[in-house]
């Protein structure tokens, strides 16, 4: 878990840095295509972070919840995440 937490924090710092860079690019009236390239990079970084978090959740929280008799709650949470991801 510690390695995953470290990786998640690293990814968040990367995203924050890119967002700050995008803000500066817009303030400096940079070329729109260059700004969009950076927004796409942020989107991909967020997707990677989400993948990391879902993987960790599936390997830790889900099995623990099922063992503790919370299967219905776990399933409902997973359905909610699926719907939030726009996969419905």
C-alpha positions as CSV (number, residue, x, y, z in Angstrom):
1,X,0.0,0.0,0.0
2,X,2.8,2.4,0.8
3,X,4.2,2.2,-2.7
4,X,0.8,2.8,-4.2
5,X,0.3,5.8,-1.9
6,X,3.7,7.2,-2.9
7,X,2.8,6.6,-6.6
8,X,-0.6,8.3,-6.1
9,X,1.0,11.4,-4.4
10,X,3.6,11.5,-7.2
11,X,0.9,11.5,-9.8
12,X,-1.0,14.2,-8.0
13,X,2.1,16.5,-7.9
14,X,2.6,15.9,-11.6
15,X,-1.1,16.9,-12.2
16,X,-0.8,19.9,-10.0
17,X,2.3,21.1,-11.9
18,X,0.7,20.6,-15.2
19,X,-2.4,22.5,-14.1
20,X,-0.3,25.4,-12.9
21,X,1.5,25.4,-16.2
22,X,-1.8,25.5,-18.1
23,X,-3.0,28.4,-16.0
24,X,0.3,30.3,-16.9
25,X,-0.1,29.4,-20.5
26,X,-3.6,30.8,-20.6
27,X,-2.5,34.0,-18.7
28,X,0.3,34.4,-21.3
29,X,-2.1,33.9,-24.2
30,X,-0.2,30.8,-25.5
31,X,-1.3,29.1,-28.7
32,X,-4.6,27.2,-28.1
33,X,-3.3,23.9,-29.5
34,X,-0.3,24.0,-27.1
35,X,-2.7,24.5,-24.2
36,X,-4.9,21.7,-25.3
37,X,-2.0,19.3,-25.5
38,X,-1.3,20.0,-21.9
39,X,-5.0,19.5,-20.9
40,X,-4.9,16.1,-22.7
41,X,-1.7,15.2,-20.7
42,X,-3.6,16.1,-17.5
43,X,-6.6,14.0,-18.5
44,X,-4.3,11.0,-19.1
45,X,-2.5,11.6,-15.8
46,X,-5.9,11.6,-14.0
47,X,-6.9,8.4,-15.8
48,X,-3.7,6.8,-14.6
49,X,-4.4,7.9,-11.0
50,X,-7.9,6.6,-11.2
51,X,-6.7,3.3,-12.4
52,X,-4.2,3.1,-9.6
53,X,-6.9,3.9,-7.0
54,X,-9.4,1.4,-8.4
55,X,-6.8,-1.3,-8.5
56,X,-5.8,-0.7,-4.9
57,X,-9.5,-0.6,-3.9
58,X,-10.2,-3.9,-5.6
59,X,-7.2,-5.5,-3.9
60,X,-7.8,-4.3,-0.4
61,X,-11.1,-2.7,0.5
62,X,-13.3,-4.9,-1.6
63,X,-12.1,-8.2,-0.2
64,X,-12.1,-6.8,3.3
65,X,-15.7,-5.6,2.9
66,X,-16.8,-8.9,1.6
67,X,-15.1,-10.7,4.5
68,X,-16.9,-8.4,6.9
69,X,-20.3,-9.2,5.4
70,X,-20.7,-5.9,3.6
71,X,-21.1,-7.4,0.1
72,X,-24.2,-5.4,-0.8
73,X,-22.5,-2.1,0.2
74,X,-19.4,-3.0,-1.8
75,X,-21.4,-3.9,-4.9
76,X,-23.4,-0.7,-4.7
77,X,-20.2,1.3,-4.4
78,X,-18.7,-0.4,-7.4
79,X,-21.9,0.2,-9.4
80,X,-21.7,3.9,-8.5
81,X,-18.1,4.1,-9.6
82,X,-18.9,2.4,-12.8
83,X,-21.7,4.9,-13.5
84,X,-19.5,7.8,-12.6
85,X,-17.0,6.6,-15.1
86,X,-19.7,6.9,-17.7
87,X,-19.8,3.2,-18.5
88,X,-23.6,2.8,-18.1
